[in-house]
Every structure is written in C-alpha cells, then in structure tokens.
C-alpha cells in the first residue's frame, strides 16, 4: 500500500508565492532591450511610497534594495540624496519625494531607476511577519515603465520582518531581465 506524501506548510506557501509572483509581473520591456536591461548602465534607487502605518519602512526597503541589486546584475546603483526627502521645516509628501527623485535622476544622467510601493509591513496577531510591495523600473529619460512586479510574503511566528522582506525583494529581483554584458 502506498503512503500519501505529506507536504509541509512551508512548501505549499512557497508554491503559492511563486504562483502569485508569476501572475503579478508586468514585463513590457521594449524591443530595444530584448536582450535584457543593461546592468552596467547608470542605475538609481528612488523614493518608494509607503502605504502602511509603519514609519520609515520605505527607507528600509530602499536600503535593502541597494544591498541586493549588485548580486542581481545591477552594477553600482546610486541612492537618491537624503536632502530630497526632507525640507527645512518638515518631511515632504511621498508624491513630492518621488517627483524630486525623478528630477534628480534625470539631472544626473541616470539611465534607469527603481521605485515602488510598500503596501504591507506588519506582524499579525500570531506574530507572523507580513510584507507586500511592488518594484518598478523606469527609463529616466522617457519616464517609461520598463518592468514592474508585485509580491507578498509571510514568515513564521517569531521570524524577522527584515529577513522576510529581504527574501521577498530578492525573489522579485530574480525575474528582472538584466544583461550584465550591456
């Protein structure tokens, strides 16, 4: 008699996340980049919009992205300057930060830029971390969106929220069409 094969909750969750990632990717990379976006071009990480109640999570996502980009084919990305996110009197609105970031990138000859949204960043009642975000790559000169993807991840009770977010961002970046030779 054959025994039924058991599947762990982690395996089921991993398959569900991969299925969701496949369904949430938008890859309208122009034919100019059919061999992939040039990883050796000038890249920047611009401000992210935070739709959560947690403060400063967009800053955390931007910093995590900066650390993960080189291992995902993006050589020497730049982070927008700190002065773009604050004024003398107060913190600027997300819309103003994004616009200022795009303007800075254009003025500094950046070719491609990452931006996006943080949609969920929390622990549930059982202590499980939840992260949901979207990443977008834009052509700075044309303001055209070249690639975007959204995803969500959940950890186990007691897991580190930053570790879950790093794992999600790394998983999302794996589908980025980058050519290191260009």
MIFITI-296005 format. One record per atom (N, C-alpha, C, O): x, y, z; residue in one letter. Coordinates in steps of 0.02 Angstrom, whole numbers, padded with zeros to 5 digits, always signed. Example, Ala and Ser with C-alpha at 12.3 -4.5 7.8 and 13.67 -1.06 7.14 Angstrom:
# residues 2
+00660-00284+00390a/+00615-00225+00390a/+00660-00165+00390a/+00712-00166+00423a/+00642-00112+00354s/+00684-00053+00357s/+00645+00002+00394s/+00670+00057+00402s/
This chain:
# residues 182
+00042-00058+00000x/+00000+00000+00000x/+00045+00062+00000x/+00093+00066+00037x/+00028+00110-00042x/+00066+00172-00046x/+00045+00220+00009x/-00015+00228+00023x/+00093+00252+00039x/+00078+00303+00089x/+00071+00370+00054x/+00109+00386+00008x/+00022+00410+00075x/+00017+00477+00045x/+00077+00520+00065x/+00101+00517+00121x/+00099+00558+00017x/+00157+00602+00030x/+00132+00665+00065x/+00084+00696+00044x/+00166+00682+00119x/+00147+00743+00156x/+00184+00802+00127x/+00242+00797+00106x/+00151+00859+00127x/+00179+00921+00103x/+00179+00970+00161x/+00127+00981+00192x/+00235+01000+00174x/+00239+01047+00230x/+00203+01113+00212x/+00195+01130+00153x/+00182+01148+00263x/+00151+01213+00253x/+00199+01260+00218x/+00178+01301+00176x/+00263+01255+00234x/+00314+01298+00202x/+00316+01285+00127x/+00321+01333+00088x/+00313+01222+00106x/+00315+01205+00034x/+00254+01231-00002x/+00259+01258-00057x/+00196+01224+00030x/+00135+01249+00000x/+00138+01325-00006x/+00119+01353-00057x/+00163+01358+00046x/+00169+01431+00046x/+00217+01453-00009x/+00203+01502-00044x/+00274+01419-00015x/+00323+01437-00066x/+00292+01431-00136x/+00302+01475-00178x/+00255+01378-00148x/+00223+01369-00213x/+00171+01423-00226x/+00166+01449-00281x/+00134+01442-00174x/+00084+01494-00181x/+00117+01561-00197x/+00093+01598-00241x/+00172+01578-00163x/+00208+01640-00177x/+00234+01641-00248x/+00227+01691-00283x/+00263+01586-00271x/+00289+01583-00339x/+00233+01591-00390x/+00242+01624-00441x/+00176+01561-00376x/+00118+01568-00420x/+00095+01641-00422x/+00081+01668-00476x/+00092+01673-00364x/+00071+01743-00361x/+00121+01788-00397x/+00101+01834-00433x/+00186+01774-00388x/+00237+01814-00422x/+00230+01809-00497x/+00237+01858-00533x/+00218+01749-00521x/+00211+01739-00593x/+00151+01777-00620x/+00153+01802-00677x/+00099+01783-00581x/+00039+01817-00604x/+00042+01892-00596x/+00000+01927-00624x/+00089+01918-00559x/+00091+01990-00544x/+00145+02027-00582x/+00154+02087-00572x/+00182+01993-00623x/+00237+02026-00659x/+00212+02058-00723x/+00172+02028-00759x/+00235+02116-00736x/+00221+02150-00799x/+00288+02163-00833x/+00329+02201-00808x/+00297+02131-00888x/+00361+02139-00923x/+00348+02165-00993x/+00340+02126-01040x/+00346+02229-00998x/+00335+02260-01064x/+00401+02292-01086x/+00401+02348-01112x/+00455+02257-01076x/+00520+02284-01094x/+00521+02296-01169x/+00509+02249-01208x/+00534+02357-01190x/+00535+02373-01262x/+00585+02329-01300x/+00633+02304-01271x/+00573+02321-01364x/+00616+02278-01405x/+00689+02302-01404x/+00735+02262-01415x/+00700+02366-01390x/+00768+02391-01383x/+00807+02351-01331x/+00867+02343-01337x/+00771+02326-01280x/+00803+02290-01225x/+00785+02215-01226x/+00782+02184-01173x/+00774+02186-01284x/+00753+02116-01287x/+00807+02069-01260x/+00792+02013-01240x/+00870+02092-01259x/+00923+02052-01229x/+00932+02066-01155x/+00977+02039-01123x/+00889+02108-01127x/+00892+02125-01057x/+00913+02197-01047x/+00944+02228-01090x/+00895+02223-00989x/+00915+02291-00971x/+00989+02291-00955x/+01014+02244-00924x/+01025+02343-00975x/+01098+02343-00964x/+01117+02353-00891x/+01106+02407-00863x/+01144+02302-00860x/+01164+02305-00790x/+01222+02353-00778x/+01232+02376-00722x/+01260+02368-00830x/+01317+02413-00823x/+01299+02486-00834x/+01342+02530-00829x/+01236+02500-00849x/+01214+02570-00859x/+01211+02605-00791x/+01226+02575-00740x/+01192+02667-00792x/+01185+02706-00731x/+01115+02692-00701x/+01064+02706-00733x/+01114+02665-00640x/+01052+02646-00606x/+01047+02684-00540x/+01097+02702-00510x/+00985+02696-00519x/+00973+02728-00455x/+00912+02697-00421x/+00868+02669-00454x/+00910+02703-00356x/+00850+02685-00317x/+00820+02751-00294x/+00852+02790-00259x/+00758+02762-00315x/+00722+02823-00298x/+00674+02810-00241x/+00665+02752-00221x/+00643+02862-00214x/+00597+02852-00157x/+00540+02804-00173x/+00513+02802-00229x/+00522+02765-00123x/+00464+02720-00126x/+00407+02754-00089x/+00419+02794-00044x/+00346+02738-00108x/+00287+02763-00074x/+00267+02712-00021x/+00262+02652-00035x/+00254+02736+00039x/+00235+02693+00095x/+00160+02698+00107x/+00135+02751+00127x/+00123+02643+00095x/+00051+02641+00108x/+00035+02606+00173x/-00023+02589+00185x/+00084+02596+00216x/+00072+02562+00280x/+00069+02613+00336x/+00083+02672+00326x/+00051+02589+00395x/+00051+02632+00453x/+00119+02635+00488x/+00129+02675+00533x/+00164+02593+00466x/+00232+02591+00494x/+00273+02648+00465x/+00271+02662+00405x/+00311+02680+00508x/+00352+02736+00485x/+00420+02712+00459x/+00447+02662+00483x/+00446+02747+00411x/+00513+02737+00384x/+00524+02669+00349x/+00582+02652+00336x/+00472+02632+00334x/+00484+02567+00302x/+00506+02576+00230x/+00543+02534+00204x/+00485+02630+00197x/+00508+02640+00128x/+00584+02650+00128x/+00617+02627+00082x/+00610+02684+00178x/+00683+02692+00184x/+00717+02624+00191x/+00769+02612+00161x/+00688+02580+00231x/+00716+02514+00241x/+00716+02474+00176x/+00765+02441+00160x/+00660+02476+00139x/+00655+02440+00076x/+00707+02466+00026x/+00739+02427-00009x/+00715+02532+00023x/+00764+02562-00022x/+00835+02538-00005x/+00874+02523-00050x/+00851+02535+00058x/+00918+02513+00079x/+00929+02439+00066x/+00983+02419+00046x/+00878+02398+00078x/+00882+02327+00063x/+00894+02317-00012x/+00935+02277-00033x/+00857+02354-00052x/+00864+02350-00125x/+00935+02369-00146x/+00964+02336-00189x/+00963+02421-00117x/+01031+02442-00133x/+01081+02386-00119x/+01129+02376-00158x/+01071+02348-00066x/+01117+02294-00048x/+01108+02235-00096x/+01157+02202-00114x/+01046+02221-00118x/+01033+02162-00159x/+01045+02172-00234x/+01055+02124-00270x/+01043+02234-00257x/+01049+02245-00329x/+01114+02220-00360x/+01112+02189-00413x/+01173+02231-00330x/+01234+02206-00361x/+01234+02130-00373x/+01261+02107-00423x/+01206+02092-00327x/+01205+02020-00337x/+01150+01999-00386x/+01144+01940-00403x/+01110+02047-00409x/+01058+02033-00458x/+01072+02068-00525x/+01026+02079-00564x/+01135+02085-00537x/+01155+02109-00603x/+01159+02184-00613x/+01174+02206-00668x/+01145+02223-00561x/+01148+02296-00567x/+01213+02321-00536x/+01221+02319-00475x/+01258+02345-00578x/+01323+02369-00553x/+01316+02439-00523x/+01289+02484-00555x/+01341+02448-00465x/+01348+02513-00431x/+01287+02559-00434x/+01291+02614-00462x/+01230+02537-00407x/+01172+02581-00406x/+01183+02640-00357x/+01222+02634-00310x/+01149+02694-00370x/+01153+02753-00326x/+01087+02760-00289x/+01034+02743-00315x/+01090+02784-00228x/+01031+02800-00189x/+01021+02875-00193x/+01069+02913-00186x/+00959+02897-00205x/+00946+02968-00209x/+00973+03004-00147x/+00975+02973-00093x/+00993+03067-00153x/+01021+03103-00095x/+00969+03115-00041x/+00909+03125-00054x/+00992+03114+00020x/+00948+03123+00078x/+00910+03189+00078x/+00854+03192+00103x/+00940+03242+00050x/+00906+03307+00051x/+00841+03306+00011x/+00799+03351+00019x/+00831+03257-00031x/+00769+03253-00070x/+00709+03234-00028x/+00652+03246-00049x/+00720+03204+00030x/+00663+03179+00068x/+00642+03225+00125x/+00590+03213+00156x/+00680+03276+00139x/+00660+03322+00192x/+00670+03393+00169x/+00714+03408+00129x/+00630+03437+00195x/+00641+03508+00183x/+00663+03538+00249x/+00669+03502+00299x/+00674+03602+00250x/+00698+03634+00311x/+00647+03628+00368x/+00666+03625+00426x/+00583+03627+00352x/+00531+03628+00404x/+00497+03562+00417x/+00476+03549+00473x/+00492+03518+00367x/+00454+03457+00378x/+00474+03403+00328x/+00514+03413+00283x/+00445+03345+00338x/+00455+03290+00292x/+00409+03302+00232x/+00351+03319+00239x/+00437+03293+00173x/+00397+03303+00112x/+00348+03246+00102x/+00358+03191+00127x/+00295+03260+00064x/+00246+03208+00049x/+00278+03156+00003x/+00328+03171-00031x/+00250+03096+00003x/+00277+03043-00040x/+00277+03064-00113x/+00326+03051-00149x/+00224+03095-00136x/+00220+03116-00206x/+00276+03165-00223x/+00306+03162-00277x/+00291+03211-00178x/+00344+03260-00189x/+00412+03226-00188x/+00456+03243-00227x/+00421+03177-00143x/+00485+03140-00141x/+00497+03103-00207x/+00552+03105-00234x/+00445+03070-00232x/+00452+03033-00294x/+00469+03080-00351x/+00514+03066-00391x/+00433+03135-00356x/+00446+03184-00410x/+00517+03213-00403x/+00552+03220-00453x/+00537+03230-00343x/+00605+03256-00333x/+00658+03205-00351x/+00709+03222-00381x/+00646+03142-00334x/+00692+03088-00351x/+00699+03080-00426x/+00755+03073-00451x/+00644+03082-00462x/+00646+03076-00535x/+00684+03135-00566x/+00724+03126-00612x/+00671+03194-00540x/+00705+03253-00566x/+00781+03248-00553x/+00821+03263-00597x/+00800+03227-00493x/+00871+03218-00476x/+00903+03168-00523x/+00958+03180-00549x/+00869+03111-00535x/+00896+03059-00579x/+00906+03085-00650x/+00958+03073-00681x/+00857+03122-00676x/+00862+03150-00743x/+00920+03199-00748x/+00959+03196-00796x/+00926+03243-00699x/+00978+03294-00700x/+01048+03264-00692x/+01097+03294-00713x/+01053+03205-00662x/+01118+03173-00650x/+01134+03118-00700x/+01180+03078-00688x/+01097+03114-00754x/+01113+03067-00808x/+01101+02994-00791x/+01131+02950-00822x/+01058+02980-00743x/+01041+02911-00726x/+00999+02882-00783x/+00953+02916-00808x/+01014+02822-00804x/+00977+02790-00859x/+00914+02756-00835x/+00860+02765-00864x/+00920+02716-00782x/+00864+02675-00758x/+00857+02685-00683x/+00906+02695-00647x/+00794+02681-00659x/+00782+02692-00588x/+00730+02643-00562x/+00681+02627-00596x/+00742+02621-00501x/+00693+02581-00464x/+00651+02628-00421x/+00677+02675-00392x/+00588+02614-00418x/+00543+02647-00371x/+00489+02594-00355x/+00493+02538-00379x/+00441+02612-00315x/+00389+02564-00300x/+00347+02584-00240x/+00348+02642-00219x/+00312+02535-00213x/+00269+02547-00156x/+00278+02493-00104x/+00293+02436-00119x/+00268+02512-00041x/+00265+02465+00014x/+00191+02463+00035x/+00165+02512+00060x/+00160+02406+00024x/+00088+02400+00036x/+00070+02367+00102x/+00016+02378+00129x/+00116+02327+00128x/+00104+02294+00192x/+00171+02282+00226x/+00219+02262+00195x/+00173+02295+00291x/+00233+02287+00331x/+00210+02282+00403x/+00203+02333+00437x/+00199+02221+00426x/+00169+02213+00492x/+00178+02143+00520x/+00199+02097+00484x/+00162+02136+00583x/+00155+02071+00615x/+00082+02059+00628x/+00047+02105+00650x/+00057+01999+00615x/-00013+01985+00630x/-00020+01967+00703x/+00029+01968+00741x/-00080+01950+00724x/-00095+01935+00794x/-00057+01874+00820x/-00048+01867+00880x/-00035+01831+00775x/+00002+01771+00794x/+00077+01781+00790x/+00115+01733+00800x/+00100+01842+00775x/+00171+01856+00772x/+00205+01840+00707x/+00266+01839+00703x/+00166+01827+00654x/+00195+01814+00589x/+00206+01880+00552x/+00161+01921+00549x/+00266+01889+00524x/+00279+01950+00484x/+00246+01945+00415x/+00247+01892+00384x/+00219+02001+00392x/+00188+02006+00326x/+00218+02065+00289x/+00224+02120+00317x/+00238+02054+00227x/+00266+02106+00185x/+00234+02101+00116x/+00229+02046+00088x/+00213+02157+00089x/+00189+02160+00020x/+00216+02224-00011x/+00212+02278+00018x/+00243+02217-00071x/+00271+02276-00104x/+00271+02268-00179x/+00260+02213-00205x/+00285+02322-00213x/+00293+02320-00285x/+00358+02355-00303x/+00379+02403-00270x/+00390+02330-00355x/+00451+02360-00382x/+00438+02381-00454x/+00404+02345-00492x/+00464+02438-00473x/+00457+02463-00541x/+00524+02488-00565x/+00561+02520-00528x/+00541+02472-00628x/+00600+02500-00660x/+00575+02547-00714x/+00534+02528-00756x/+00601+02608-00713x/+00582+02656-00764x/+00643+02681-00802x/+00698+02684-00775x/+00632+02699-00864x/+00682+02733-00904x/+00678+02806-00885x/+00627+02839-00897x/+00730+02833-00855x/+00728+02901-00828x/+00718+02952-00883x/+00681+03001-00874x/+00749+02942-00941x/+00744+02992-00995x/+00673+02996-01023x/+00648+03051-01035x/+00641+02939-01034x/+00574+02939-01065x/+00518+02935-01014x/+00460+02946-01031x/+00534+02921-00951x/+00485+02912-00897x/+00440+02851-00910x/+00385+02847-00883x/+00464+02805-00951x/+00426+02745-00969x/+00440+02690-00918x/+00497+02679-00898x/+00387+02655-00898x/+00395+02596-00855x/+00418+02538-00898x/+00384+02520-00947x/+00475+02508-00881x/+00503+02453-00919x/+00488+02385-00889x/+00485+02335-00925x/+00479+02383-00823x/+00468+02320-00788x/+00436+02335-00721x/+00454+02384-00688x/+00389+02294-00702x/+00360+02302-00635x/+00336+02234-00611x/+00318+02190-00650x/+00337+02226-00546x/+00317+02164-00515x/+00292+02179-00445x/+00317+02225-00412x/+00245+02139-00422x/+00219+02145-00354x/+00221+02077-00321x/+00216+02026-00355x/+00228+02077-00256x/+00228+02014-00221x/+00216+02024-00147x/+00219+02080-00121x/+00203+01969-00114x/+00191+01969-00042x/+00224+01908-00012x/+00233+01857-00045x/+00242+01914+00051x/+00273+01858+00086x/+00252+01860+00159x/+00238+01912+00188x/+00251+01801+00188x/+00232+01793+00258x/+00283+01747+00290x/+00301+01695+00262x/+00305+01765+00349x/+00352+01722+00386x/+00315+01682+00439x/+00254+01684+00444x/+00353+01646+00477x/+00327+01607+00533x/+00328+01650+00596x/+00365+01699+00599x/+00288+01632+00645x/+00290+01671+00708x/+00361+01675+00734x/+00396+01625+00740x/+00382+01736+00751x/+00449+01747+00777x/+00501+01763+00724x/+00556+01784+00741x/+00484+01754+00660x/+00532+01771+00607x/+00545+01847+00605x/+00503+01886+00626x/+00603+01865+00581x/+00622+01935+00575x/+00588+01966+00514x/+00592+01939+00459x/+00555+02022+00524x/+00520+02057+00469x/+00568+02079+00414x/+00550+02075+00355x/+00628+02100+00432x/+00677+02122+00382x/+00702+02062+00341x/+00714+02069+00281x/+00710+02005+00372x/+00732+01945+00336x/+00678+01924+00286x/+00694+01904+00230x/+00615+01927+00306x/+00561+01910+00261x/+00559+01959+00202x/+00550+01939+00145x/+00569+02024+00216x/+00568+02073+00162x/+00628+02064+00115x/+00620+02071+00055x/+00687+02049+00142x/+00746+02037+00100x/+00733+01977+00054x/+00750+01978-00005x/+00705+01924+00082x/+00690+01865+00041x/+00640+01881-00014x/+00649+01859-00071x/+00588+01919+00002x/+00539+01938-00049x/+00570+01981-00103x/+00560+01968-00163x/+00608+02032-00084x/+00640+02076-00134x/+00687+02036-00178x/+00688+02045-00239x/+00726+01992-00149x/+00771+01950-00189x/+00733+01906-00237x/+00753+01898-00295x/+00677+01876-00214x/+00636+01835-00258x/+00608+01876-00316x/+00608+01853-00373x/+00585+01936-00301x/+00557+01979-00354x/+00611+01999-00404x/+00598+02000-00464x/+00671+02014-00380x/+00725+02035-00425x/+00748+01980-00472x/+00777+01994-00524x/+00736+01917-00454x/+00758+01862-00497x/+00725+01864-00565x/+00752+01836-00613x/+00667+01896-00571x/+00633+01899-00636x/+00652+01961-00676x/+00627+01971-00731x/+00696+02004-00649x/+00717+02064-00684x/+00762+02045-00742x/+00813+02012-00733x/+00743+02065-00803x/+00784+02048-00861x/+00846+02092-00867x/+00843+02146-00897x/+00901+02070-00839x/+00963+02109-00839x/+01015+02072-00878x/+01023+02011-00873x/+01052+02109-00919x/+01108+02082-00956x/+01171+02117-00929x/+01179+02177-00938x/+01214+02079-00897x/+01275+02108-00867x/+01326+02130-00919x/+01372+02167-00903x/+01320+02107-00980x/+01368+02124-01032x/+01353+02191-01065x/+01396+02220-01097x/+01291+02215-01058x/+01272+02278-01091x/+01284+02338-01047x/+01271+02394-01068x/
